[in-house]
Amino acid sequence: MTKKFFPDGQMTGNMVYYTYHYKSPLGGITMASNGTALTGLWFDGQKYFGEHLPAGHEEQNLPVFEQTVRWLDLYFSGKEPDFTPPLSMETTPFRRMVWEILLTIPYGQTMTYGEIAGKVAERRGISRMSAQAVGGAVGHNAVSLVIPCHRVVGSNGSLTGYAGGIDKKVRLLTLEKADMSALLIPGTGTV
């Protein structure tokens, strides 16, 4: 299945004006939209929560939120959604490239920061890319779940670096029936 990230491959400069709230089995989720596309999706209170929301946003149900709720309902029922809500992000070309790579990680599978760095280096025609730089881009993903940053793990299989919290990352991968046998869950206080 091909996932479209930006309409017609273009970023838009639209500001976020609307929000909508969803109650998931893992806690509240806030969605944001510019009126036509999804521009944000965060677990309430997660790191970088709503960092791009303007002060004047308003809560309103929109068609894009209805599509996203349908996507979330499928996802949390343990099924892989067969569509992606329209997405639009104002971001740097580097973050965009990383997020597009995240969209290629299959449901129930993981990829390391190093593997993503290798793909970025290949696309840029350079010999190597910093996994730490990739980690920064992954960590600032504004559309959690839909752009599956929870599927990214450390090179040793460690479940590190999820803005929503390691407990949620474990539950999401478990929901997707990912093979957790080779993954390391950090102990309390190590994240």
C-alpha positions as a LaTeX table, in Angstrom:
\begin{tabular}{lrrr}
\hline
Residue & $x$ (\AA) & $y$ (\AA) & $z$ (\AA) \\
\hline
Met1 & 0.00 & 0.00 & 0.00 \\
Thr2 & 1.36 & 3.42 & $-0.95$ \\
Lys3 & 0.91 & 6.18 & 1.58 \\
Lys4 & 0.74 & 9.81 & 0.50 \\
Phe5 & 2.46 & 12.17 & 2.87 \\
Phe6 & 1.91 & 15.57 & 1.33 \\
Pro7 & $-0.80$ & 16.29 & $-1.24$ \\
Asp8 & 0.88 & 16.15 & $-4.65$ \\
Gly9 & 4.23 & 15.86 & $-2.85$ \\
Gln10 & 4.11 & 19.48 & $-1.72$ \\
Met11 & 4.40 & 21.02 & 1.73 \\
Thr12 & 1.90 & 23.70 & 2.56 \\
Gly13 & 2.42 & 26.82 & 4.60 \\
Asn14 & $-1.06$ & 26.72 & 6.14 \\
Met15 & $-1.28$ & 27.33 & 9.85 \\
Val16 & $-3.16$ & 24.98 & 12.15 \\
Tyr17 & $-6.54$ & 26.39 & 13.09 \\
Tyr18 & $-8.67$ & 23.46 & 14.32 \\
Thr19 & $-8.37$ & 20.72 & 16.94 \\
Tyr20 & $-10.40$ & 17.68 & 17.85 \\
His21 & $-10.10$ & 15.28 & 20.79 \\
Tyr22 & $-10.19$ & 11.47 & 20.66 \\
Lys23 & $-10.33$ & 9.05 & 23.60 \\
Ser24 & $-8.07$ & 6.09 & 22.88 \\
Pro25 & $-7.41$ & 3.00 & 25.00 \\
Leu26 & $-4.01$ & 4.58 & 25.80 \\
Gly27 & $-5.37$ & 7.99 & 26.81 \\
Gly28 & $-6.53$ & 11.18 & 25.18 \\
Ile29 & $-5.30$ & 12.16 & 21.73 \\
Thr30 & $-5.47$ & 15.66 & 20.28 \\
Met31 & $-5.63$ & 16.09 & 16.50 \\
Ala32 & $-4.91$ & 19.33 & 14.64 \\
Ser33 & $-5.83$ & 20.48 & 11.14 \\
Asn34 & $-5.46$ & 23.44 & 8.83 \\
Gly35 & $-9.07$ & 22.81 & 7.75 \\
Thr36 & $-8.39$ & 20.21 & 5.05 \\
Ala37 & $-5.50$ & 17.98 & 6.18 \\
Leu38 & $-4.17$ & 16.53 & 9.41 \\
Thr39 & $-1.25$ & 18.62 & 10.69 \\
Gly40 & $-0.84$ & 17.13 & 14.17 \\
Leu41 & $-1.74$ & 14.14 & 16.31 \\
Trp42 & $-0.39$ & 13.80 & 19.84 \\
Phe43 & $-1.09$ & 11.82 & 22.98 \\
Asp44 & $-2.22$ & 14.44 & 25.47 \\
Gly45 & 0.77 & 15.68 & 27.45 \\
Gln46 & 3.44 & 13.98 & 25.33 \\
Lys47 & 6.77 & 15.67 & 24.72 \\
Tyr48 & 6.46 & 18.42 & 22.08 \\
Phe49 & 2.65 & 18.22 & 22.45 \\
Gly50 & 1.08 & 20.76 & 20.14 \\
Glu51 & 4.25 & 22.83 & 19.72 \\
His52 & 2.91 & 24.14 & 16.41 \\
Leu53 & $-0.61$ & 24.96 & 17.55 \\
Pro54 & $-1.37$ & 28.68 & 17.31 \\
Ala55 & $-3.00$ & 30.28 & 20.34 \\
Gly56 & $-6.22$ & 30.93 & 18.40 \\
His57 & $-7.10$ & 27.33 & 17.42 \\
Glu58 & $-10.66$ & 26.14 & 17.95 \\
Glu59 & $-12.21$ & 22.72 & 18.62 \\
Gln60 & $-14.32$ & 21.65 & 15.66 \\
Asn61 & $-15.22$ & 18.40 & 13.93 \\
Leu62 & $-14.04$ & 18.37 & 10.31 \\
Pro63 & $-14.09$ & 15.69 & 7.57 \\
Val64 & $-10.34$ & 15.12 & 8.07 \\
Phe65 & $-10.97$ & 14.47 & 11.77 \\
Glu66 & $-13.75$ & 12.02 & 10.89 \\
Gln67 & $-11.29$ & 10.17 & 8.59 \\
Thr68 & $-8.65$ & 10.19 & 11.33 \\
Val69 & $-11.13$ & 8.87 & 13.92 \\
Arg70 & $-11.99$ & 6.04 & 11.50 \\
Trp71 & $-8.23$ & 5.34 & 11.10 \\
Leu72 & $-7.71$ & 5.37 & 14.89 \\
Asp73 & $-10.74$ & 3.14 & 15.52 \\
Leu74 & $-9.36$ & 0.56 & 13.06 \\
Tyr75 & $-5.86$ & 0.83 & 14.50 \\
Phe76 & $-6.93$ & 0.44 & 18.13 \\
Ser77 & $-9.14$ & $-2.53$ & 17.21 \\
Gly78 & $-5.90$ & $-4.31$ & 16.20 \\
Lys79 & $-6.33$ & $-3.91$ & 12.45 \\
Glu80 & $-3.97$ & $-2.24$ & 10.00 \\
Pro81 & $-5.79$ & 0.75 & 8.45 \\
Asp82 & $-5.84$ & 0.51 & 4.65 \\
Phe83 & $-5.85$ & 4.27 & 4.10 \\
Thr84 & $-4.04$ & 7.33 & 5.42 \\
Pro85 & $-5.85$ & 10.57 & 6.27 \\
Pro86 & $-4.62$ & 13.54 & 4.20 \\
Leu87 & $-1.46$ & 14.92 & 5.82 \\
Ser88 & 0.12 & 18.34 & 5.52 \\
Met89 & 3.13 & 19.54 & 7.45 \\
Glu90 & 5.22 & 22.68 & 7.51 \\
Thr91 & 8.66 & 21.31 & 8.29 \\
Thr92 & 12.25 & 21.17 & 7.12 \\
Pro93 & 13.24 & 19.07 & 4.10 \\
Phe94 & 15.32 & 16.82 & 6.39 \\
Arg95 & 12.43 & 16.08 & 8.77 \\
Arg96 & 10.13 & 15.55 & 5.83 \\
Met97 & 12.52 & 12.97 & 4.37 \\
Val98 & 12.77 & 11.14 & 7.71 \\
Trp99 & 8.98 & 11.16 & 8.19 \\
Glu100 & 8.45 & 9.83 & 4.66 \\
Ile101 & 10.80 & 6.95 & 5.53 \\
Leu102 & 8.79 & 6.32 & 8.72 \\
Leu103 & 5.71 & 5.85 & 6.55 \\
Thr104 & 7.45 & 2.92 & 4.82 \\
Ile105 & 7.92 & 0.89 & 8.03 \\
Pro106 & 5.40 & $-1.95$ & 7.76 \\
Tyr107 & 2.72 & $-2.45$ & 10.40 \\
Gly108 & 4.04 & $-4.69$ & 13.19 \\
Gln109 & 7.70 & $-4.26$ & 12.22 \\
Thr110 & 10.50 & $-1.99$ & 13.42 \\
Met111 & 13.44 & $-0.13$ & 11.92 \\
Thr112 & 16.50 & 1.27 & 13.71 \\
Tyr113 & 17.59 & 4.89 & 13.75 \\
Gly114 & 20.75 & 3.72 & 11.98 \\
Glu115 & 18.78 & 2.05 & 9.20 \\
Ile116 & 16.81 & 5.26 & 8.69 \\
Ala117 & 20.07 & 7.24 & 8.69 \\
Gly118 & 21.38 & 4.91 & 5.96 \\
Lys119 & 18.28 & 5.52 & 3.84 \\
Val120 & 18.60 & 9.29 & 4.32 \\
Ala121 & 22.29 & 9.18 & 3.34 \\
Glu122 & 21.44 & 7.16 & 0.24 \\
Arg123 & 18.70 & 9.59 & $-0.81$ \\
Arg124 & 21.02 & 12.55 & $-0.25$ \\
Gly125 & 23.91 & 10.88 & $-2.08$ \\
Ile126 & 26.27 & 11.10 & 0.90 \\
Ser127 & 28.34 & 8.41 & 2.59 \\
Arg128 & 26.70 & 8.57 & 6.02 \\
Met129 & 24.13 & 10.36 & 8.14 \\
Ser130 & 24.03 & 10.76 & 11.90 \\
Ala131 & 21.56 & 8.44 & 13.65 \\
Gln132 & 21.29 & 11.15 & 16.36 \\
Ala133 & 20.11 & 13.69 & 13.77 \\
Val134 & 17.54 & 11.16 & 12.60 \\
Gly135 & 16.50 & 10.66 & 16.23 \\
Gly136 & 15.82 & 14.39 & 16.56 \\
Ala137 & 13.62 & 14.36 & 13.45 \\
Val138 & 11.78 & 11.24 & 14.60 \\
Gly139 & 11.23 & 12.77 & 18.05 \\
His140 & 9.63 & 15.89 & 16.56 \\
Asn141 & 7.14 & 13.94 & 14.43 \\
Ala142 & 3.94 & 15.95 & 14.78 \\
Val143 & 1.59 & 13.18 & 13.58 \\
Ser144 & 2.17 & 10.29 & 15.99 \\
Leu145 & 0.74 & 6.87 & 15.14 \\
Val146 & $-0.22$ & 7.77 & 11.56 \\
Ile147 & 3.45 & 8.51 & 10.89 \\
Pro148 & 4.68 & 5.52 & 12.93 \\
Cys149 & 7.60 & 6.83 & 14.96 \\
His150 & 6.77 & 4.20 & 17.61 \\
Arg151 & 8.24 & 1.59 & 15.22 \\
Val152 & 11.76 & 3.06 & 15.50 \\
Val153 & 14.20 & 1.33 & 17.87 \\
Gly154 & 17.83 & 1.67 & 18.88 \\
Ser155 & 20.54 & $-0.30$ & 17.10 \\
Asn156 & 20.58 & $-2.86$ & 19.92 \\
Gly157 & 16.78 & $-3.24$ & 19.83 \\
Ser158 & 16.23 & $-0.87$ & 22.74 \\
Leu159 & 12.83 & 0.83 & 22.85 \\
Thr160 & 14.18 & 4.31 & 23.37 \\
Gly161 & 13.09 & 7.77 & 22.41 \\
Tyr162 & 9.31 & 7.83 & 22.14 \\
Ala163 & 7.76 & 11.23 & 22.92 \\
Gly164 & 4.54 & 9.53 & 24.08 \\
Gly165 & 6.43 & 7.42 & 26.62 \\
Ile166 & 8.03 & 3.98 & 26.50 \\
Asp167 & 4.95 & 2.36 & 28.08 \\
Lys168 & 2.82 & 3.54 & 25.14 \\
Lys169 & 5.46 & 2.44 & 22.64 \\
Val170 & 5.40 & $-1.08$ & 24.13 \\
Arg171 & 1.60 & $-1.18$ & 24.05 \\
Leu172 & 1.47 & 0.05 & 20.43 \\
Leu173 & 3.99 & $-2.53$ & 19.22 \\
Thr174 & 2.16 & $-5.22$ & 21.19 \\
Leu175 & $-1.14$ & $-4.14$ & 19.60 \\
Glu176 & 0.51 & $-4.52$ & 16.17 \\
Lys177 & 1.71 & $-8.00$ & 17.20 \\
Ala178 & 5.33 & $-7.00$ & 16.59 \\
Asp179 & 7.95 & $-9.59$ & 17.51 \\
Met180 & 9.09 & $-8.20$ & 20.87 \\
Ser181 & 11.51 & $-11.06$ & 21.65 \\
Ala182 & 14.62 & $-9.18$ & 20.44 \\
Leu183 & 13.56 & $-5.77$ & 21.77 \\
Leu184 & 14.89 & $-4.34$ & 25.03 \\
Ile185 & 12.55 & $-2.42$ & 27.30 \\
Pro186 & 14.51 & 0.13 & 29.35 \\
Gly187 & 14.12 & $-0.06$ & 33.13 \\
Thr188 & 12.32 & 2.58 & 35.13 \\
Gly189 & 14.20 & 5.86 & 35.25 \\
Thr190 & 16.45 & 5.10 & 32.27 \\
Val191 & 14.48 & 7.03 & 29.68 \\
\hline
\end{tabular}
